[in-house]
Amino acid sequence: MGCFLSTSKDTVGNRRKPGNIGDVSVYVPGLRIPIPVDFSQSLGDNLSKNLVERLSALRTRIVVMAAQEGPTVSRTRRKSATQHGGSTLADLHQALEDYLPVLMGLVKDGNHLQHKVQFVWINQEDEAEETAISNAWYEVLSVLHLMATLSLSQANLLLLPRTSSDGYQPKVSEESRRASIDIFLKAAGYLDCAVRHVLPQLSSELRRDLPVDLAEGVLRALCLQALGQCNDIQLGMAIDSTKATLAVKRRLACEMVKYWQQAQDNIMNLPLTNGWGEKHRLFIKWKYVEAKAAAYYYHGLILDEGNTEKFHGMAVAALQAADEYFKESKKAGEAFNAAPPLSRNPPLWGTMKYLSEKIPKDTSSKVRINRDLYSHEKIMETAPTLPDFALALKPDEFQLPPVDPSWNMENMDRVQNTSNQLKGDRR
């Protein structure tokens, strides 16, 4: 089953508050920080000294590097996403990849050592900030979550507009946008693996005791967020392309609505009443409303190409809906930034920069023209239903790595020792 211990480092009246996380293009959950554990005490009688030391060295490396990236008990303010060094993120990600195959030896084939070590992590999103669970699958889950978090942080870095060499408005390069798509799909892959292959290894009782940022709904919401933001990048690239048709743009926008709607469905009923969790919920709400503004805008433009009064009336209703959702999205963005930890919008770019100029202008123009042409009765007062498209983006397939070869050597040594012991007994 695995022992569970959860403690808070602060009294209710003196809880530390996250500060300001700076410019946010991508919501990045609070980093979960591993706390040192003593492998020699829990595994010293069961594994060779070499393997115990290797596990300790690999995990200690992560502990030290992760502490530099996120808060510890004594450091109350998380670094701004703009301060995360790209090389440091890459190094920490590599350290996690190096650790995972060795860690897998503790869970392979129901290893009896699975419950020997109490793994401890500090958690920003749950009321109980320090969570200790004696189950190696909890450690695997925490590693995958941290890998996904680092990927989202890397994507945020790439998608913060930079001042261009030509001196014009800050923008995000096409190279950065393409790189972010790959990173989003990888992040989604880690989270999808966590939901489909790691959570089922934990008992239902233990899953209820997990910190809220490892709850299935939060993991699914983060996965869908990654796909939704990837879809947003694709729409922005389609907007920039002279070859992309209105139909292509509408499809991308409508798919984006579905990703964010599903993300919201997964997170809306979870107890995310504290800063980070509530901020995540507000981010999803904001992006869901933005996506609807984009979808209704392109749906309205296509309907307006129809040759009947009915189509033109539906077009007006769709464009008016786009305008209303666009106004609502600005309020939702303000609510997100005002929620602790405080944040800022980077300069507009991509999809929303284009739509912030086009939606008010085109809506006003189309509504005026069509109201002049048709009677009020011909103009729909409610927006037409958006077309339903199958979702095209899927997470990258991430598979848990095979057990590190050092465990094979461990098993061979154990068999040899047992054989030698039997020979000695016979004598």
Disulfide bonds with the S-S distance in Angstrom:
none
